[in-house]
Amino acid sequence: MPPSARKPSHPKSYSSSFTSPRSSLMLRRRRLQLIAILILGAFTFFVLFSRIFSSSPGRPPLGTPEAVLVTVIDNHGYSEEHIEQIKQNRIDYAQRHGYAVFLPAKSDYNFNIQNAPSGWACIPAMRNAMTLFPHTQFFVFLGQNALIMNKDLSLASHITSRERLESLMLRDTPVVPPDSVIKTFAHQTGNEVDLILTQDEDGLAQRVFILRQGEWAKFFLDTWFDPLFRSYNFQKAEEHALEHIVQWHPTILAKLALVPQRIMSSYNTVPVDQGDRGKFQDGDFVVRFPKCDSVRNSECEKMMKPWYSPPNKEGQ
């Protein structure tokens, strides 16, 4: 073979623009990784943005009130001035602390309670409020025959914060005084409580109570409002029905906290043999007028009028 016909001993060099299949695959993977990182970053930004500016289970929408005050208004037998004083009492307190108020008329619930005593209206009113304010944490029912006296006290600092509530809770205490065999739980934390009540010398004082928003609260209200209880001839209607379900339904007792009476439902007068237990003293949060439950509305108005905005009603 002539020398010119020999194959070169060095292989032919290829163009530097040629890319091997392996290099092409690696480049494609890098591009896909970059796209994935960009998509993940955009998704993370969207989630964070949504949690800050919209609703989420852990953070209510901006402007959501921490609490709602609920009072069912009965106009019958009261002057227009008195009704306005009752409403303004709630509004003034709520505005001071950024709460909301819900003041429906008793007649709004005539269909719900039908022939049952009017006191039952507190239950559909609370359900109504919870629907209107689905992200609000606490709902305070305040009977019409009560006035907020110390408007400087916030609910959190005075009652509902975990530390404060745990310092107030009456543990291992008869639910219905003086000697109910059913007692409040001895070991319970504030975070486990969804219903806050107090009691007087006769039983539970349900004309002022606090309920935490949630599925349990709806279950509790539905149980309390059961048609069987409304049709049953309880001596004190919804009050005795509440005492029944609290004592005989462990799922309700487990979420209940009792606090001392003067924390949220002091009385303007108490029986002489009771001393000062439960009687309003200067600085108390709320004063209630128990005699209003048994006298004409016009007489109740006369009792409450001097208390509309007094500086100090201790001892009266």
C-alpha positions as CSV (number, residue, x, y, z in Angstrom):
1,M,0.0,0.0,0.0
2,P,1.5,3.3,-1.0
3,P,2.3,5.6,1.9
4,S,-0.3,8.1,0.7
5,A,-3.1,5.6,1.2
6,R,-2.4,4.9,4.9
7,K,-5.1,5.9,7.4
8,P,-4.0,8.7,9.6
9,S,-2.9,7.6,13.0
10,H,-4.8,10.3,14.8
11,P,-8.7,10.4,14.6
12,K,-10.4,13.2,12.9
13,S,-11.2,16.0,15.2
14,Y,-14.9,17.0,15.5
15,S,-16.4,20.4,15.7
16,S,-16.6,21.9,19.2
17,S,-20.3,22.6,18.6
18,F,-21.1,18.9,18.9
19,T,-22.8,17.9,22.2
20,S,-22.9,14.4,23.4
21,P,-26.3,12.9,24.4
22,R,-25.2,12.7,28.0
23,S,-24.3,16.5,28.0
24,S,-27.7,17.3,26.4
25,L,-29.5,15.3,29.1
26,M,-27.7,17.1,31.9
27,L,-28.5,20.5,30.4
28,R,-32.2,19.6,30.1
29,R,-32.3,18.5,33.7
30,R,-30.7,21.8,34.9
31,R,-33.4,23.7,32.9
32,L,-36.1,21.6,34.5
33,Q,-34.7,22.2,37.9
34,L,-34.6,25.9,37.3
35,I,-38.2,26.0,36.2
36,A,-39.2,23.9,39.2
37,I,-37.4,26.3,41.6
38,L,-39.2,29.3,40.0
39,I,-42.6,27.6,40.2
40,L,-41.9,26.7,43.9
41,G,-40.8,30.2,44.7
42,A,-43.9,31.7,43.1
43,F,-46.2,29.2,44.9
44,T,-44.5,30.0,48.3
45,F,-44.9,33.8,47.6
46,F,-48.6,33.2,46.8
47,V,-49.2,31.3,50.0
48,L,-47.5,33.8,52.2
49,F,-49.3,36.7,50.5
50,S,-52.7,34.9,50.9
51,R,-52.1,34.3,54.6
52,I,-51.3,37.9,55.2
53,F,-54.1,39.5,53.3
54,S,-56.9,37.0,53.3
55,S,-58.7,34.5,55.5
56,S,-57.0,31.4,56.9
57,P,-57.8,29.1,59.8
58,G,-54.9,30.6,61.9
59,R,-55.4,34.2,61.0
60,P,-58.8,35.9,60.6
61,P,-59.4,38.4,57.9
62,L,-58.4,42.0,58.6
63,G,-61.0,43.9,60.5
64,T,-62.5,40.9,62.2
65,P,-63.6,41.8,65.8
66,E,-62.1,39.8,68.6
67,A,-65.5,39.6,70.3
68,V,-69.2,40.3,69.6
69,L,-71.6,41.4,72.3
70,V,-75.1,40.0,71.8
71,T,-78.2,41.3,73.5
72,V,-81.8,40.5,72.5
73,I,-83.9,43.7,72.7
74,D,-87.4,43.5,74.1
75,N,-89.2,46.8,73.5
76,H,-92.4,45.9,75.1
77,G,-93.2,47.9,78.3
78,Y,-90.0,50.0,78.1
79,S,-89.5,53.6,77.1
80,E,-87.6,54.5,74.0
81,E,-85.0,56.3,76.2
82,H,-84.4,53.1,78.2
83,I,-83.9,51.0,75.1
84,E,-81.5,53.5,73.7
85,Q,-79.5,53.5,76.9
86,I,-79.2,49.7,76.8
87,K,-78.0,49.7,73.3
88,Q,-75.6,52.6,73.8
89,N,-74.1,50.9,76.8
90,R,-73.0,48.0,74.6
91,I,-71.9,50.2,71.7
92,D,-69.7,52.4,73.9
93,Y,-67.9,49.4,75.4
94,A,-67.5,47.7,72.1
95,Q,-66.1,50.8,70.4
96,R,-63.5,51.2,73.1
97,H,-62.1,47.8,72.6
98,G,-62.7,47.1,68.9
99,Y,-65.6,44.7,69.4
100,A,-68.8,44.4,67.5
101,V,-72.4,44.4,68.7
102,F,-75.4,42.4,67.6
103,L,-78.7,43.7,69.0
104,P,-81.6,41.9,67.4
105,A,-85.2,42.4,68.5
106,K,-86.9,39.6,70.5
107,S,-89.6,39.5,67.8
108,D,-87.0,38.4,65.3
109,Y,-87.1,34.9,66.9
110,N,-90.8,34.5,67.6
111,F,-90.9,31.8,64.9
112,N,-87.9,30.0,66.5
113,I,-89.2,29.9,70.0
114,Q,-93.0,29.7,69.2
115,N,-94.9,29.2,72.4
116,A,-91.8,28.8,74.6
117,P,-90.9,31.5,77.1
118,S,-89.0,34.5,75.6
119,G,-85.8,33.8,77.4
120,W,-85.1,31.0,74.9
121,A,-84.4,33.7,72.2
122,C,-80.8,34.1,73.5
123,I,-79.9,30.8,71.8
124,P,-81.0,31.5,68.1
125,A,-79.6,35.0,68.6
126,M,-76.1,33.6,69.4
127,R,-76.3,31.2,66.5
128,N,-77.3,34.2,64.3
129,A,-74.3,36.2,65.5
130,M,-71.9,33.3,64.9
131,T,-73.1,33.2,61.3
132,L,-72.7,36.9,60.8
133,F,-69.2,36.9,62.3
134,P,-67.8,33.5,61.3
135,H,-64.1,34.4,62.1
136,T,-64.7,36.1,65.5
137,Q,-63.4,34.1,68.4
138,F,-65.7,35.1,71.4
139,F,-69.3,35.9,71.7
140,V,-70.7,37.4,74.9
141,F,-74.4,37.1,75.6
142,L,-75.5,40.0,77.9
143,G,-79.2,39.9,79.0
144,Q,-81.1,43.2,78.5
145,N,-81.4,43.6,82.3
146,A,-77.7,44.1,82.7
147,L,-75.3,47.0,82.2
148,I,-71.5,47.1,81.6
149,M,-70.2,49.2,84.4
150,N,-66.4,49.1,84.0
151,K,-65.7,49.8,80.3
152,D,-62.0,49.8,80.8
153,L,-61.8,46.0,81.2
154,S,-61.1,44.1,78.0
155,L,-62.5,40.6,77.7
156,A,-59.0,39.2,77.2
157,S,-57.4,40.8,80.2
158,H,-60.4,40.3,82.5
159,I,-61.6,36.8,81.5
160,T,-60.7,35.1,78.3
161,S,-56.9,35.0,78.0
162,R,-55.6,31.5,79.0
163,E,-53.6,32.7,82.0
164,R,-56.4,34.9,83.4
165,L,-59.1,32.2,82.8
166,E,-57.0,29.5,84.5
167,S,-56.5,31.8,87.5
168,L,-60.3,32.3,87.8
169,M,-61.7,28.8,87.1
170,L,-63.6,27.2,90.0
171,R,-62.3,23.7,89.9
172,D,-64.0,20.6,91.4
173,T,-66.9,22.8,92.3
174,P,-70.6,21.7,92.3
175,V,-72.1,22.9,89.0
176,V,-75.4,23.7,90.7
177,P,-74.9,25.0,94.2
178,P,-74.8,24.1,97.0
179,D,-74.4,20.4,96.7
180,S,-74.7,19.1,93.2
181,V,-72.9,15.7,92.8
182,I,-71.7,16.8,89.4
183,K,-68.6,19.0,89.7
184,T,-66.4,21.0,87.3
185,F,-63.2,19.3,86.2
186,A,-60.3,19.5,88.5
187,H,-57.6,19.5,85.8
188,Q,-58.5,21.7,82.9
189,T,-56.6,24.2,80.9
190,G,-57.9,27.5,79.6
191,N,-57.5,26.4,76.0
192,E,-59.9,23.5,76.6
193,V,-62.7,25.9,77.7
194,D,-65.4,26.9,75.2
195,L,-68.2,28.0,77.6
196,I,-67.7,30.4,80.5
197,L,-70.5,30.8,83.0
198,T,-70.9,32.0,86.6
199,Q,-73.4,31.0,89.3
200,D,-75.4,32.6,92.0
201,E,-76.8,31.2,95.2
202,D,-79.5,29.3,93.3
203,G,-77.8,27.9,90.3
204,L,-76.2,28.8,87.0
205,A,-76.5,32.5,86.0
206,Q,-77.0,32.1,82.3
207,R,-78.1,35.7,81.6
208,V,-74.4,36.5,81.0
209,F,-72.2,34.0,79.4
210,I,-69.2,33.7,77.0
211,L,-69.0,31.2,74.1
212,R,-66.0,30.5,71.9
213,Q,-66.6,30.2,68.2
214,G,-66.4,26.6,66.7
215,E,-68.2,23.4,65.9
216,W,-68.5,22.6,69.6
217,A,-70.3,25.9,70.2
218,K,-72.8,25.1,67.5
219,F,-73.4,21.6,69.0
220,F,-73.9,23.1,72.4
221,L,-76.5,25.7,71.3
222,D,-78.3,23.1,69.2
223,T,-78.4,20.7,72.2
224,W,-79.7,23.5,74.5
225,F,-82.3,24.5,72.0
226,D,-83.7,21.0,71.6
227,P,-87.5,21.1,71.1
228,L,-87.9,18.5,73.9
229,F,-86.4,21.0,76.4
230,R,-88.4,23.9,75.1
231,S,-91.6,22.0,75.4
232,Y,-90.8,20.5,78.8
233,N,-92.2,22.5,81.7
234,F,-89.0,23.5,83.4
235,Q,-89.7,25.9,86.2
236,K,-87.1,28.4,84.9
237,A,-87.2,27.4,81.3
238,E,-83.9,27.8,79.5
239,E,-82.0,28.2,82.8
240,H,-83.0,24.8,84.2
241,A,-82.6,23.2,80.7
242,L,-79.0,24.4,80.7
243,E,-78.4,23.0,84.2
244,H,-79.7,19.7,83.0
245,I,-77.4,19.4,80.0
246,V,-74.3,20.6,81.8
247,Q,-74.8,18.1,84.5
248,W,-75.7,15.1,82.4
249,H,-73.8,15.5,79.2
250,P,-70.1,15.0,79.8
251,T,-69.2,16.5,76.4
252,I,-70.7,19.8,77.6
253,L,-69.3,19.7,81.1
254,A,-65.8,19.0,79.6
255,K,-65.8,22.4,77.9
256,L,-67.3,24.5,80.8
257,A,-65.5,26.8,83.1
258,L,-67.2,28.5,86.1
259,V,-65.8,31.8,87.3
260,P,-66.7,33.8,90.4
261,Q,-70.0,35.7,90.1
262,R,-68.6,39.2,90.4
263,I,-66.2,38.6,87.6
264,M,-69.0,39.0,85.0
265,S,-72.4,39.1,86.6
266,S,-72.7,41.1,89.9
267,Y,-76.2,41.8,91.2
268,N,-77.4,45.2,92.3
269,T,-79.1,43.7,95.3
270,V,-78.7,40.3,97.1
271,P,-80.7,38.7,100.0
272,V,-79.6,39.9,103.4
273,D,-78.5,36.5,104.6
274,Q,-76.2,36.3,101.6
275,G,-74.0,39.1,102.9
276,D,-72.0,40.7,100.1
277,R,-71.5,37.6,98.0
278,G,-72.3,38.4,94.4
279,K,-73.3,42.0,95.2
280,F,-72.0,44.8,92.9
281,Q,-68.9,46.7,94.1
282,D,-67.2,49.6,92.5
283,G,-65.0,48.4,89.7
284,D,-67.0,45.3,88.8
285,F,-67.4,44.5,85.2
286,V,-71.2,44.0,84.8
287,V,-74.2,44.6,87.1
288,R,-77.4,42.7,86.6
289,F,-80.8,43.3,88.1
290,P,-82.3,39.9,89.0
291,K,-85.6,41.4,90.3
292,C,-86.3,42.5,86.7
293,D,-87.1,38.8,86.0
294,S,-90.2,39.0,88.2
295,V,-91.6,42.5,88.0
296,R,-93.2,44.5,85.2
297,N,-90.9,46.0,82.6
298,S,-91.7,49.5,83.7
299,E,-90.6,48.7,87.2
300,C,-87.4,47.2,85.9
301,E,-86.7,50.4,84.0
302,K,-87.1,52.4,87.2
303,M,-84.6,50.2,89.0
304,M,-82.0,50.4,86.2
305,K,-82.3,54.1,85.4
306,P,-80.0,55.5,88.2
307,W,-77.3,53.1,86.9
308,Y,-77.2,54.1,83.3
309,S,-73.9,55.9,83.8
310,P,-73.1,56.3,87.5
311,P,-69.5,57.0,88.7
312,N,-70.0,54.7,91.7
313,K,-73.0,52.6,92.7
314,E,-71.4,50.5,95.5
315,G,-73.8,49.8,98.2
316,Q,-76.9,50.9,96.4
